[in-house]
């Protein structure tokens, strides 16, 4: 039985994101961008999501210059993945801060919506 996203460590969540995107690359085909996440909570962590022509790579060190940086609490990040919080709502309520290209942040919200990440199928 697969563990719920809220029970996974942040590293495990990023492994799931990378796996899901590479198993179903259609939503990220033709996209070449580097997203950087600053996740705050029990420990501050930084991750990059590199999207390049239908391939996703999660980087935990040796960072490139990001096109868009998202800063949020780990708990809010999990809510976004579960579909309990939209990127727009998180931004408007101050739970998400964006540096860089805002259009890319909006595009990422749409991209992530193509993957289930523990959402209940209805």
Biopython code that builds the backbone (N, CA, C, O; Angstrom):
import numpy as np
from Bio.PDB.StructureBuilder import StructureBuilder

atoms = [
    (1, "UNK", "N", (0.846, -1.185, 0.000)),
    (1, "UNK", "CA", (0.000, 0.000, 0.000)),
    (1, "UNK", "C", (0.887, 1.242, 0.000)),
    (1, "UNK", "O", (1.848, 1.334, 0.763)),
    (2, "UNK", "N", (0.552, 2.180, -0.856)),
    (2, "UNK", "CA", (1.340, 3.393, -0.973)),
    (2, "UNK", "C", (1.059, 4.328, 0.210)),
    (2, "UNK", "O", (-0.088, 4.504, 0.619)),
    (3, "UNK", "N", (2.126, 4.919, 0.747)),
    (3, "UNK", "CA", (1.978, 5.839, 1.872)),
    (3, "UNK", "C", (1.394, 7.166, 1.402)),
    (3, "UNK", "O", (1.635, 7.604, 0.277)),
    (4, "UNK", "N", (0.632, 7.786, 2.272)),
    (4, "UNK", "CA", (0.029, 9.082, 1.958)),
    (4, "UNK", "C", (1.116, 10.149, 1.878)),
    (4, "UNK", "O", (2.118, 10.082, 2.590)),
    (5, "UNK", "N", (0.909, 11.124, 1.013)),
    (5, "UNK", "CA", (1.911, 12.159, 0.788)),
    (5, "UNK", "C", (2.269, 12.883, 2.090)),
    (5, "UNK", "O", (3.430, 13.232, 2.304)),
    (6, "UNK", "N", (1.281, 13.108, 2.958)),
    (6, "UNK", "CA", (1.561, 13.820, 4.203)),
    (6, "UNK", "C", (2.433, 13.004, 5.144)),
    (6, "UNK", "O", (2.995, 13.556, 6.091)),
    (7, "UNK", "N", (2.561, 11.682, 4.902)),
    (7, "UNK", "CA", (3.400, 10.822, 5.729)),
    (7, "UNK", "C", (4.813, 10.650, 5.174)),
    (7, "UNK", "O", (5.669, 10.047, 5.821)),
    (8, "UNK", "N", (5.053, 11.180, 3.979)),
    (8, "UNK", "CA", (6.362, 11.050, 3.346)),
    (8, "UNK", "C", (7.291, 12.166, 3.792)),
    (8, "UNK", "O", (6.845, 13.262, 4.133)),
    (9, "UNK", "N", (8.584, 11.879, 3.788)),
    (9, "UNK", "CA", (9.570, 12.934, 4.026)),
    (9, "UNK", "C", (9.611, 13.826, 2.787)),
    (9, "UNK", "O", (9.113, 13.444, 1.728)),
    (10, "UNK", "N", (10.192, 14.988, 2.915)),
    (10, "UNK", "CA", (10.277, 15.902, 1.768)),
    (10, "UNK", "C", (11.111, 15.263, 0.651)),
    (10, "UNK", "O", (10.768, 15.396, -0.524)),
    (11, "UNK", "N", (12.190, 14.578, 1.001)),
    (11, "UNK", "CA", (12.991, 13.899, -0.021)),
    (11, "UNK", "C", (12.158, 12.838, -0.743)),
    (11, "UNK", "O", (12.246, 12.707, -1.964)),
    (12, "UNK", "N", (11.353, 12.086, 0.002)),
    (12, "UNK", "CA", (10.502, 11.064, -0.613)),
    (12, "UNK", "C", (9.454, 11.688, -1.532)),
    (12, "UNK", "O", (9.142, 11.136, -2.588)),
    (13, "UNK", "N", (8.916, 12.826, -1.136)),
    (13, "UNK", "CA", (7.944, 13.530, -1.982)),
    (13, "UNK", "C", (8.592, 13.931, -3.303)),
    (13, "UNK", "O", (8.004, 13.736, -4.367)),
    (14, "UNK", "N", (9.795, 14.488, -3.240)),
    (14, "UNK", "CA", (10.475, 14.892, -4.470)),
    (14, "UNK", "C", (10.798, 13.688, -5.348)),
    (14, "UNK", "O", (10.762, 13.788, -6.574)),
    (15, "UNK", "N", (11.115, 12.548, -4.729)),
    (15, "UNK", "CA", (11.320, 11.320, -5.514)),
    (15, "UNK", "C", (10.039, 10.945, -6.247)),
    (15, "UNK", "O", (10.085, 10.548, -7.412)),
    (16, "UNK", "N", (8.894, 11.069, -5.574)),
    (16, "UNK", "CA", (7.599, 10.758, -6.188)),
    (16, "UNK", "C", (7.275, 11.725, -7.327)),
    (16, "UNK", "O", (6.765, 11.313, -8.368)),
    (17, "UNK", "N", (7.571, 12.999, -7.128)),
    (17, "UNK", "CA", (7.321, 14.007, -8.175)),
    (17, "UNK", "C", (8.142, 13.672, -9.417)),
    (17, "UNK", "O", (7.615, 13.647, -10.530)),
    (18, "UNK", "N", (9.427, 13.417, -9.222)),
    (18, "UNK", "CA", (10.308, 13.104, -10.356)),
    (18, "UNK", "C", (9.822, 11.840, -11.073)),
    (18, "UNK", "O", (9.759, 11.809, -12.302)),
    (19, "UNK", "N", (9.485, 10.821, -10.323)),
    (19, "UNK", "CA", (9.019, 9.557, -10.907)),
    (19, "UNK", "C", (7.734, 9.768, -11.703)),
    (19, "UNK", "O", (7.626, 9.312, -12.842)),
    (20, "UNK", "N", (6.757, 10.459, -11.107)),
    (20, "UNK", "CA", (5.470, 10.666, -11.774)),
    (20, "UNK", "C", (5.627, 11.460, -13.066)),
    (20, "UNK", "O", (5.019, 11.121, -14.081)),
    (21, "UNK", "N", (6.429, 12.500, -13.034)),
    (21, "UNK", "CA", (6.610, 13.338, -14.223)),
    (21, "UNK", "C", (7.316, 12.578, -15.345)),
    (21, "UNK", "O", (7.013, 12.776, -16.521)),
    (22, "UNK", "N", (8.248, 11.717, -14.981)),
    (22, "UNK", "CA", (8.968, 10.961, -16.004)),
    (22, "UNK", "C", (8.157, 9.784, -16.526)),
    (22, "UNK", "O", (8.380, 9.333, -17.649)),
    (23, "UNK", "N", (7.219, 9.279, -15.729)),
    (23, "UNK", "CA", (6.335, 8.213, -16.201)),
    (23, "UNK", "C", (5.217, 8.763, -17.085)),
    (23, "UNK", "O", (4.699, 8.051, -17.946)),
    (24, "UNK", "N", (4.845, 10.021, -16.877)),
    (24, "UNK", "CA", (3.802, 10.677, -17.665)),
    (24, "UNK", "C", (4.331, 12.052, -18.084)),
    (24, "UNK", "O", (3.979, 13.064, -17.478)),
    (25, "UNK", "N", (5.179, 12.090, -19.126)),
    (25, "UNK", "CA", (5.862, 13.327, -19.490)),
    (25, "UNK", "C", (5.056, 14.314, -20.344)),
    (25, "UNK", "O", (5.505, 15.440, -20.559)),
    (26, "UNK", "N", (3.888, 13.918, -20.829)),
    (26, "UNK", "CA", (3.147, 14.792, -21.747)),
    (26, "UNK", "C", (2.940, 16.216, -21.211)),
    (26, "UNK", "O", (3.124, 17.165, -21.974)),
    (27, "UNK", "N", (2.566, 16.414, -19.934)),
    (27, "UNK", "CA", (2.350, 17.785, -19.452)),
    (27, "UNK", "C", (3.607, 18.655, -19.421)),
    (27, "UNK", "O", (3.506, 19.880, -19.353)),
    (28, "UNK", "N", (4.789, 18.038, -19.470)),
    (28, "UNK", "CA", (6.019, 18.830, -19.387)),
    (28, "UNK", "C", (6.811, 18.834, -20.701)),
    (28, "UNK", "O", (7.918, 19.368, -20.758)),
    (29, "UNK", "N", (6.242, 18.239, -21.755)),
    (29, "UNK", "CA", (6.924, 18.247, -23.047)),
    (29, "UNK", "C", (7.032, 19.669, -23.581)),
    (29, "UNK", "O", (6.078, 20.444, -23.516)),
    (30, "UNK", "N", (8.198, 19.999, -24.107)),
    (30, "UNK", "CA", (8.431, 21.320, -24.678)),
    (30, "UNK", "C", (8.700, 22.407, -23.651)),
    (30, "UNK", "O", (8.844, 23.575, -24.013)),
    (31, "UNK", "N", (8.769, 22.046, -22.385)),
    (31, "UNK", "CA", (9.025, 23.021, -21.320)),
    (31, "UNK", "C", (10.481, 22.889, -20.889)),
    (31, "UNK", "O", (10.956, 21.793, -20.593)),
    (32, "UNK", "N", (11.177, 24.008, -20.857)),
    (32, "UNK", "CA", (12.568, 24.049, -20.417)),
    (32, "UNK", "C", (12.689, 25.153, -19.369)),
    (32, "UNK", "O", (12.774, 26.337, -19.695)),
    (33, "UNK", "N", (12.695, 24.736, -18.107)),
    (33, "UNK", "CA", (12.677, 25.715, -17.024)),
    (33, "UNK", "C", (13.289, 25.093, -15.770)),
    (33, "UNK", "O", (13.278, 23.874, -15.594)),
    (34, "UNK", "N", (13.817, 25.950, -14.912)),
    (34, "UNK", "CA", (14.338, 25.516, -13.611)),
    (34, "UNK", "C", (13.527, 26.224, -12.530)),
    (34, "UNK", "O", (13.561, 27.448, -12.402)),
    (35, "UNK", "N", (12.796, 25.421, -11.755)),
    (35, "UNK", "CA", (12.044, 25.923, -10.607)),
    (35, "UNK", "C", (12.856, 25.636, -9.349)),
    (35, "UNK", "O", (13.418, 24.551, -9.199)),
    (36, "UNK", "N", (12.913, 26.595, -8.462)),
    (36, "UNK", "CA", (13.583, 26.380, -7.184)),
    (36, "UNK", "C", (12.569, 26.524, -6.063)),
    (36, "UNK", "O", (11.788, 27.475, -6.033)),
    (37, "UNK", "N", (12.589, 25.584, -5.154)),
    (37, "UNK", "CA", (11.703, 25.603, -3.987)),
    (37, "UNK", "C", (12.528, 25.790, -2.726)),
    (37, "UNK", "O", (13.488, 25.060, -2.480)),
    (38, "UNK", "N", (12.141, 26.781, -1.929)),
    (38, "UNK", "CA", (12.666, 26.937, -0.570)),
    (38, "UNK", "C", (11.530, 26.486, 0.332)),
    (38, "UNK", "O", (10.520, 27.175, 0.470)),
    (39, "UNK", "N", (11.704, 25.329, 0.942)),
    (39, "UNK", "CA", (10.667, 24.790, 1.819)),
    (39, "UNK", "C", (11.085, 24.993, 3.262)),
    (39, "UNK", "O", (12.193, 24.642, 3.668)),
    (40, "UNK", "N", (10.166, 25.570, 4.024)),
    (40, "UNK", "CA", (10.443, 25.881, 5.427)),
    (40, "UNK", "C", (9.521, 25.061, 6.307)),
    (40, "UNK", "O", (8.385, 24.769, 5.934)),
    (41, "UNK", "N", (10.000, 24.704, 7.438)),
    (41, "UNK", "CA", (9.208, 23.927, 8.376)),
    (41, "UNK", "C", (10.115, 23.408, 9.455)),
    (41, "UNK", "O", (10.862, 24.161, 10.078)),
    (42, "UNK", "N", (10.040, 22.071, 9.677)),
    (42, "UNK", "CA", (10.907, 21.473, 10.684)),
    (42, "UNK", "C", (12.381, 21.705, 10.340)),
    (42, "UNK", "O", (13.215, 21.825, 11.237)),
    (43, "UNK", "N", (12.699, 21.768, 9.063)),
    (43, "UNK", "CA", (14.046, 22.087, 8.587)),
    (43, "UNK", "C", (13.904, 22.833, 7.262)),
    (43, "UNK", "O", (13.018, 22.527, 6.463)),
    (44, "UNK", "N", (14.761, 23.789, 7.038)),
    (44, "UNK", "CA", (14.711, 24.525, 5.770)),
    (44, "UNK", "C", (15.470, 23.734, 4.715)),
    (44, "UNK", "O", (16.624, 23.355, 4.915)),
    (45, "UNK", "N", (14.812, 23.492, 3.598)),
    (45, "UNK", "CA", (15.400, 22.704, 2.516)),
    (45, "UNK", "C", (15.214, 23.447, 1.202)),
    (45, "UNK", "O", (14.239, 24.177, 1.024)),
    (46, "UNK", "N", (16.149, 23.258, 0.290)),
    (46, "UNK", "CA", (16.066, 23.856, -1.042)),
    (46, "UNK", "C", (16.170, 22.726, -2.070)),
    (46, "UNK", "O", (17.033, 21.853, -1.980)),
    (47, "UNK", "N", (15.278, 22.773, -3.035)),
    (47, "UNK", "CA", (15.248, 21.792, -4.125)),
    (47, "UNK", "C", (15.067, 22.544, -5.422)),
    (47, "UNK", "O", (14.495, 23.634, -5.454)),
    (48, "UNK", "N", (15.559, 21.949, -6.489)),
    (48, "UNK", "CA", (15.270, 22.473, -7.821)),
    (48, "UNK", "C", (14.610, 21.379, -8.634)),
    (48, "UNK", "O", (14.964, 20.203, -8.552)),
    (49, "UNK", "N", (13.637, 21.808, -9.420)),
    (49, "UNK", "CA", (12.964, 20.934, -10.368)),
    (49, "UNK", "C", (13.344, 21.423, -11.754)),
    (49, "UNK", "O", (12.939, 22.506, -12.176)),
    (50, "UNK", "N", (14.125, 20.616, -12.456)),
    (50, "UNK", "CA", (14.562, 20.952, -13.809)),
    (50, "UNK", "C", (13.636, 20.231, -14.783)),
    (50, "UNK", "O", (13.560, 19.003, -14.783)),
    (51, "UNK", "N", (12.943, 20.987, -15.600)),
    (51, "UNK", "CA", (12.099, 20.421, -16.646)),
    (51, "UNK", "C", (12.769, 20.725, -17.976)),
    (51, "UNK", "O", (13.057, 21.879, -18.292)),
    (52, "UNK", "N", (13.014, 19.669, -18.754)),
    (52, "UNK", "CA", (13.716, 19.841, -20.011)),
    (52, "UNK", "C", (13.178, 18.857, -21.037)),
    (52, "UNK", "O", (13.482, 17.664, -20.994)),
    (53, "UNK", "N", (12.376, 19.373, -21.960)),
    (53, "UNK", "CA", (11.857, 18.574, -23.080)),
    (53, "UNK", "C", (11.267, 17.229, -22.652)),
    (53, "UNK", "O", (11.653, 16.178, -23.164)),
    (54, "UNK", "N", (10.338, 17.278, -21.716)),
    (54, "UNK", "CA", (9.641, 16.066, -21.305)),
    (54, "UNK", "C", (10.364, 15.228, -20.272)),
    (54, "UNK", "O", (9.977, 14.087, -20.021)),
    (55, "UNK", "N", (11.387, 15.766, -19.680)),
    (55, "UNK", "CA", (12.156, 15.050, -18.658)),
    (55, "UNK", "C", (12.215, 15.914, -17.394)),
    (55, "UNK", "O", (12.468, 17.117, -17.470)),
    (56, "UNK", "N", (11.982, 15.301, -16.248)),
    (56, "UNK", "CA", (12.049, 16.000, -14.964)),
    (56, "UNK", "C", (13.224, 15.463, -14.159)),
    (56, "UNK", "O", (13.433, 14.254, -14.070)),
    (57, "UNK", "N", (13.982, 16.375, -13.579)),
    (57, "UNK", "CA", (15.097, 16.008, -12.715)),
    (57, "UNK", "C", (15.022, 16.862, -11.460)),
    (57, "UNK", "O", (14.931, 18.087, -11.537)),
    (58, "UNK", "N", (15.060, 16.213, -10.308)),
    (58, "UNK", "CA", (15.072, 16.925, -9.030)),
    (58, "UNK", "C", (16.523, 17.025, -8.578)),
    (58, "UNK", "O", (17.248, 16.031, -8.548)),
    (59, "UNK", "N", (16.935, 18.241, -8.229)),
    (59, "UNK", "CA", (18.309, 18.507, -7.802)),
    (59, "UNK", "C", (18.281, 18.984, -6.356)),
    (59, "UNK", "O", (17.509, 19.870, -5.990)),
    (60, "UNK", "N", (19.139, 18.377, -5.544)),
    (60, "UNK", "CA", (19.195, 18.718, -4.121)),
    (60, "UNK", "C", (20.463, 19.504, -3.770)),
    (60, "UNK", "O", (20.588, 20.025, -2.662)),
    (61, "UNK", "N", (21.387, 19.585, -4.706)),
    (61, "UNK", "CA", (22.612, 20.360, -4.522)),
    (61, "UNK", "C", (23.158, 20.724, -5.898)),
    (61, "UNK", "O", (22.617, 20.283, -6.912)),
    (62, "UNK", "N", (24.208, 21.512, -5.946)),
    (62, "UNK", "CA", (24.795, 21.961, -7.225)),
    (62, "UNK", "C", (23.734, 22.641, -8.090)),
    (62, "UNK", "O", (23.448, 22.203, -9.204)),
    (63, "UNK", "N", (23.166, 23.701, -7.566)),
    (63, "UNK", "CA", (22.038, 24.364, -8.207)),
    (63, "UNK", "C", (22.430, 25.195, -9.415)),
    (63, "UNK", "O", (23.533, 25.736, -9.493)),
    (64, "UNK", "N", (21.497, 25.280, -10.354)),
    (64, "UNK", "CA", (21.580, 26.178, -11.498)),
    (64, "UNK", "C", (20.846, 27.463, -11.123)),
    (64, "UNK", "O", (20.177, 27.528, -10.091)),
    (65, "UNK", "N", (20.978, 28.477, -11.965)),
    (65, "UNK", "CA", (20.218, 29.711, -11.744)),
    (65, "UNK", "C", (18.750, 29.417, -12.054)),
    (65, "UNK", "O", (18.425, 29.005, -13.167)),
    (66, "UNK", "N", (17.850, 29.629, -11.068)),
    (66, "UNK", "CA", (16.439, 29.317, -11.307)),
    (66, "UNK", "C", (15.746, 30.376, -12.162)),
    (66, "UNK", "O", (16.115, 31.550, -12.151)),
    (67, "UNK", "N", (14.734, 29.929, -12.902)),
    (67, "UNK", "CA", (13.878, 30.840, -13.653)),
    (67, "UNK", "C", (12.764, 31.380, -12.758)),
    (67, "UNK", "O", (12.244, 32.473, -12.981)),
    (68, "UNK", "N", (12.409, 30.591, -11.742)),
    (68, "UNK", "CA", (11.316, 30.951, -10.838)),
    (68, "UNK", "C", (11.598, 30.286, -9.488)),
    (68, "UNK", "O", (11.902, 29.095, -9.424)),
    (69, "UNK", "N", (11.494, 31.070, -8.414)),
    (69, "UNK", "CA", (11.720, 30.554, -7.064)),
    (69, "UNK", "C", (10.432, 30.656, -6.270)),
    (69, "UNK", "O", (9.778, 31.699, -6.254)),
    (70, "UNK", "N", (10.075, 29.561, -5.611)),
    (70, "UNK", "CA", (8.871, 29.506, -4.784)),
    (70, "UNK", "C", (9.292, 29.255, -3.342)),
    (70, "UNK", "O", (10.072, 28.344, -3.065)),
    (71, "UNK", "N", (8.775, 30.063, -2.431)),
    (71, "UNK", "CA", (9.127, 29.969, -1.014)),
    (71, "UNK", "C", (7.851, 29.698, -0.236)),
    (71, "UNK", "O", (6.887, 30.459, -0.324)),
    (72, "UNK", "N", (7.848, 28.602, 0.534)),
    (72, "UNK", "CA", (6.649, 28.246, 1.285)),
    (72, "UNK", "C", (6.990, 27.253, 2.394)),
    (72, "UNK", "O", (8.074, 26.670, 2.422)),
    (73, "UNK", "N", (6.043, 27.078, 3.297)),
    (73, "UNK", "CA", (6.184, 26.061, 4.333)),
    (73, "UNK", "C", (5.975, 24.684, 3.703)),
    (73, "UNK", "O", (5.223, 24.532, 2.741)),
    (74, "UNK", "N", (6.643, 23.705, 4.258)),
    (74, "UNK", "CA", (6.495, 22.333, 3.780)),
    (74, "UNK", "C", (5.038, 21.877, 3.848)),
    (74, "UNK", "O", (4.562, 21.193, 2.942)),
    (75, "UNK", "N", (4.335, 22.247, 4.903)),
    (75, "UNK", "CA", (2.928, 21.841, 5.042)),
    (75, "UNK", "C", (2.068, 22.412, 3.918)),
    (75, "UNK", "O", (1.153, 21.741, 3.439)),
    (76, "UNK", "N", (2.351, 23.640, 3.493)),
    (76, "UNK", "CA", (1.595, 24.238, 2.391)),
    (76, "UNK", "C", (1.958, 23.568, 1.068)),
    (76, "UNK", "O", (1.103, 23.410, 0.197)),
    (77, "UNK", "N", (3.207, 23.179, 0.917)),
    (77, "UNK", "CA", (3.648, 22.464, -0.278)),
    (77, "UNK", "C", (2.887, 21.142, -0.408)),
    (77, "UNK", "O", (2.426, 20.790, -1.494)),
    (78, "UNK", "N", (2.762, 20.422, 0.691)),
    (78, "UNK", "CA", (2.014, 19.162, 0.676)),
    (78, "UNK", "C", (0.545, 19.412, 0.324)),
    (78, "UNK", "O", (-0.045, 18.643, -0.435)),
    (79, "UNK", "N", (-0.050, 20.475, 0.866)),
    (79, "UNK", "CA", (-1.444, 20.807, 0.540)),
    (79, "UNK", "C", (-1.619, 21.120, -0.935)),
    (79, "UNK", "O", (-2.627, 20.750, -1.536)),
    (80, "UNK", "N", (-0.632, 21.808, -1.525)),
    (80, "UNK", "CA", (-0.676, 22.085, -2.967)),
    (80, "UNK", "C", (-0.682, 20.786, -3.763)),
    (80, "UNK", "O", (-1.483, 20.618, -4.682)),
    (81, "UNK", "N", (0.201, 19.879, -3.412)),
    (81, "UNK", "CA", (0.290, 18.612, -4.143)),
    (81, "UNK", "C", (-0.975, 17.790, -4.004)),
    (81, "UNK", "O", (-1.362, 17.080, -4.932)),
    (82, "UNK", "N", (-1.623, 17.878, -2.851)),
    (82, "UNK", "CA", (-2.845, 17.114, -2.604)),
    (82, "UNK", "C", (-4.079, 17.767, -3.219)),
    (82, "UNK", "O", (-5.168, 17.194, -3.186)),
    (83, "UNK", "N", (-3.912, 18.965, -3.779)),
    (83, "UNK", "CA", (-5.043, 19.660, -4.369)),
    (83, "UNK", "C", (-5.929, 20.342, -3.345)),
    (83, "UNK", "O", (-7.045, 20.751, -3.666)),
    (84, "UNK", "N", (-5.443, 20.471, -2.105)),
    (84, "UNK", "CA", (-6.205, 21.120, -1.042)),
    (84, "UNK", "C", (-5.986, 22.633, -1.029)),
    (84, "UNK", "O", (-6.714, 23.367, -0.360)),
    (85, "UNK", "N", (-4.980, 23.092, -1.771)),
    (85, "UNK", "CA", (-4.630, 24.510, -1.827)),
    (85, "UNK", "C", (-4.151, 24.802, -3.242)),
    (85, "UNK", "O", (-3.297, 24.087, -3.766)),
    (86, "UNK", "N", (-4.686, 25.831, -3.857)),
    (86, "UNK", "CA", (-4.214, 26.203, -5.192)),
    (86, "UNK", "C", (-3.038, 27.162, -5.058)),
    (86, "UNK", "O", (-2.899, 27.860, -4.053)),
    (87, "UNK", "N", (-2.208, 27.185, -6.074)),
    (87, "UNK", "CA", (-1.077, 28.101, -6.073)),
    (87, "UNK", "C", (-1.524, 29.552, -5.973)),
    (87, "UNK", "O", (-0.905, 30.351, -5.271)),
    (88, "UNK", "N", (-2.604, 29.894, -6.679)),
    (88, "UNK", "CA", (-3.112, 31.269, -6.644)),
    (88, "UNK", "C", (-3.589, 31.641, -5.242)),
    (88, "UNK", "O", (-3.294, 32.730, -4.749)),
    (89, "UNK", "N", (-4.327, 30.732, -4.606)),
    (89, "UNK", "CA", (-4.819, 30.998, -3.246)),
    (89, "UNK", "C", (-3.648, 31.117, -2.272)),
    (89, "UNK", "O", (-3.649, 31.981, -1.395)),
    (90, "UNK", "N", (-2.654, 30.248, -2.429)),
    (90, "UNK", "CA", (-1.483, 30.298, -1.550)),
    (90, "UNK", "C", (-0.763, 31.633, -1.711)),
    (90, "UNK", "O", (-0.346, 32.236, -0.722)),
    (91, "UNK", "N", (-0.614, 32.096, -2.947)),
    (91, "UNK", "CA", (0.055, 33.364, -3.204)),
    (91, "UNK", "C", (-0.747, 34.538, -2.632)),
    (91, "UNK", "O", (-0.192, 35.416, -1.973)),
    (92, "UNK", "N", (-2.049, 34.541, -2.890)),
    (92, "UNK", "CA", (-2.902, 35.658, -2.454)),
    (92, "UNK", "C", (-2.999, 35.767, -0.937)),
    (92, "UNK", "O", (-3.221, 36.855, -0.405)),
    (93, "UNK", "N", (-2.834, 34.646, -0.238)),
    (93, "UNK", "CA", (-2.937, 34.652, 1.219)),
    (93, "UNK", "C", (-1.565, 34.703, 1.897)),
    (93, "UNK", "O", (-1.474, 34.577, 3.118)),
    (94, "UNK", "N", (-0.507, 34.887, 1.117)),
    (94, "UNK", "CA", (0.829, 35.016, 1.675)),
    (94, "UNK", "C", (1.493, 33.707, 2.067)),
    (94, "UNK", "O", (2.563, 33.720, 2.676)),
    (95, "UNK", "N", (0.884, 32.583, 1.732)),
    (95, "UNK", "CA", (1.487, 31.287, 2.068)),
    (95, "UNK", "C", (2.521, 30.847, 1.033)),
    (95, "UNK", "O", (3.259, 29.887, 1.253)),
    (96, "UNK", "N", (2.567, 31.550, -0.086)),
    (96, "UNK", "CA", (3.538, 31.288, -1.139)),
    (96, "UNK", "C", (4.116, 32.619, -1.596)),
    (96, "UNK", "O", (3.381, 33.555, -1.910)),
    (97, "UNK", "N", (5.442, 32.690, -1.629)),
    (97, "UNK", "CA", (6.120, 33.867, -2.167)),
    (97, "UNK", "C", (6.830, 33.416, -3.446)),
    (97, "UNK", "O", (7.399, 32.326, -3.502)),
    (98, "UNK", "N", (6.786, 34.266, -4.462)),
    (98, "UNK", "CA", (7.379, 33.932, -5.756)),
    (98, "UNK", "C", (8.416, 34.981, -6.106)),
    (98, "UNK", "O", (8.156, 36.180, -6.009)),
    (99, "UNK", "N", (9.595, 34.526, -6.514)),
    (99, "UNK", "CA", (10.639, 35.415, -7.037)),
    (99, "UNK", "C", (10.907, 34.975, -8.463)),
    (99, "UNK", "O", (10.994, 33.782, -8.752)),
    (100, "UNK", "N", (11.035, 35.943, -9.346)),
    (100, "UNK", "CA", (11.275, 35.601, -10.749)),
    (100, "UNK", "C", (9.989, 35.676, -11.548)),
    (100, "UNK", "O", (9.123, 36.506, -11.271)),
    (101, "UNK", "N", (9.869, 34.831, -12.512)),
    (101, "UNK", "CA", (8.792, 34.867, -13.496)),
    (101, "UNK", "C", (7.471, 34.333, -12.913)),
    (101, "UNK", "O", (7.325, 33.129, -12.700)),
    (102, "UNK", "N", (6.528, 35.223, -12.663)),
    (102, "UNK", "CA", (5.229, 34.838, -12.100)),
    (102, "UNK", "C", (4.453, 33.938, -13.055)),
    (102, "UNK", "O", (3.736, 33.039, -12.615)),
    (103, "UNK", "N", (4.591, 34.170, -14.349)),
    (103, "UNK", "CA", (3.916, 33.323, -15.331)),
    (103, "UNK", "C", (4.352, 31.871, -15.229)),
    (103, "UNK", "O", (3.545, 30.961, -15.419)),
    (104, "UNK", "N", (5.629, 31.653, -14.930)),
    (104, "UNK", "CA", (6.126, 30.294, -14.754)),
    (104, "UNK", "C", (5.546, 29.646, -13.502)),
    (104, "UNK", "O", (5.297, 28.441, -13.479)),
    (105, "UNK", "N", (5.332, 30.446, -12.465)),
    (105, "UNK", "CA", (4.712, 29.919, -11.245)),
    (105, "UNK", "C", (3.288, 29.464, -11.541)),
    (105, "UNK", "O", (2.867, 28.404, -11.077)),
    (106, "UNK", "N", (2.549, 30.248, -12.302)),
    (106, "UNK", "CA", (1.188, 29.872, -12.673)),
    (106, "UNK", "C", (1.184, 28.621, -13.550)),
    (106, "UNK", "O", (0.320, 27.757, -13.401)),
    (107, "UNK", "N", (2.145, 28.528, -14.459)),
    (107, "UNK", "CA", (2.251, 27.356, -15.337)),
    (107, "UNK", "C", (2.538, 26.105, -14.510)),
    (107, "UNK", "O", (2.009, 25.032, -14.799)),
    (108, "UNK", "N", (3.379, 26.243, -13.478)),
    (108, "UNK", "CA", (3.700, 25.095, -12.637)),
    (108, "UNK", "C", (2.463, 24.585, -11.910)),
    (108, "UNK", "O", (2.282, 23.376, -11.769)),
    (109, "UNK", "N", (1.618, 25.490, -11.452)),
    (109, "UNK", "CA", (0.374, 25.090, -10.790)),
    (109, "UNK", "C", (-0.468, 24.233, -11.732)),
    (109, "UNK", "O", (-1.043, 23.228, -11.314)),
    (110, "UNK", "N", (-0.539, 24.625, -12.990)),
    (110, "UNK", "CA", (-1.278, 23.861, -14.004)),
    (110, "UNK", "C", (-0.608, 22.514, -14.252)),
    (110, "UNK", "O", (-1.285, 21.490, -14.340)),
    (111, "UNK", "N", (0.721, 22.510, -14.365)),
    (111, "UNK", "CA", (1.455, 21.265, -14.595)),
    (111, "UNK", "C", (1.200, 20.281, -13.461)),
    (111, "UNK", "O", (0.865, 19.122, -13.708)),
    (112, "UNK", "N", (1.356, 20.734, -12.216)),
    (112, "UNK", "CA", (1.184, 19.838, -11.069)),
    (112, "UNK", "C", (-0.228, 19.277, -10.996)),
    (112, "UNK", "O", (-0.431, 18.177, -10.481)),
    (113, "UNK", "N", (-1.205, 20.020, -11.507)),
    (113, "UNK", "CA", (-2.588, 19.557, -11.515)),
    (113, "UNK", "C", (-2.805, 18.315, -12.385)),
    (113, "UNK", "O", (-3.814, 17.624, -12.246)),
    (114, "UNK", "N", (-1.852, 18.036, -13.281)),
    (114, "UNK", "CA", (-1.939, 16.851, -14.137)),
    (114, "UNK", "C", (-1.518, 15.565, -13.433)),
    (114, "UNK", "O", (-1.691, 14.470, -13.970)),
    (115, "UNK", "N", (-0.974, 15.700, -12.247)),
    (115, "UNK", "CA", (-0.481, 14.543, -11.508)),
    (115, "UNK", "C", (-1.291, 14.406, -10.225)),
    (115, "UNK", "O", (-1.737, 15.402, -9.654)),
    (116, "UNK", "N", (-1.477, 13.179, -9.781)),
    (116, "UNK", "CA", (-2.382, 12.944, -8.643)),
    (116, "UNK", "C", (-1.733, 13.143, -7.278)),
    (116, "UNK", "O", (-2.387, 13.667, -6.376)),
    (117, "UNK", "N", (-0.482, 12.750, -7.087)),
    (117, "UNK", "CA", (0.259, 12.932, -5.838)),
    (117, "UNK", "C", (-0.579, 12.693, -4.586)),
    (117, "UNK", "O", (-0.606, 13.525, -3.680)),
    (118, "UNK", "N", (-1.251, 11.566, -4.544)),
    (118, "UNK", "CA", (-2.000, 11.209, -3.339)),
    (118, "UNK", "C", (-3.417, 11.724, -3.294)),
    (118, "UNK", "O", (-4.131, 11.484, -2.321)),
    (119, "UNK", "N", (-3.846, 12.437, -4.341)),
    (119, "UNK", "CA", (-5.223, 12.893, -4.374)),
    (119, "UNK", "C", (-6.136, 11.682, -4.533)),
    (119, "UNK", "O", (-5.786, 10.709, -5.200)),
    (120, "UNK", "N", (-7.293, 11.755, -3.922)),
    (120, "UNK", "CA", (-8.251, 10.659, -4.032)),
    (120, "UNK", "C", (-8.911, 10.711, -5.404)),
    (120, "UNK", "O", (-9.357, 11.766, -5.854)),
    (121, "UNK", "N", (-8.965, 9.577, -6.047)),
    (121, "UNK", "CA", (-9.666, 9.483, -7.342)),
    (121, "UNK", "C", (-11.155, 9.442, -7.040)),
    (121, "UNK", "O", (-11.596, 8.703, -6.159)),
    (122, "UNK", "N", (-11.917, 10.223, -7.757)),
    (122, "UNK", "CA", (-13.327, 10.261, -7.417)),
    (122, "UNK", "C", (-14.159, 9.835, -8.497)),
    (122, "UNK", "O", (-15.382, 9.811, -8.362)),
]
sb = StructureBuilder()
sb.init_structure("model")
sb.init_model(0)
sb.init_chain("A")
sb.init_seg("    ")
for serial, (resi, resn, name, xyz) in enumerate(atoms, 1):
    if name == "N":
        sb.init_residue(resn, " ", resi, " ")
    sb.init_atom(name, np.array(xyz, "f"), 0.0, 1.0, " ", f" {name:<3s}", serial, name[0])
structure = sb.get_structure()
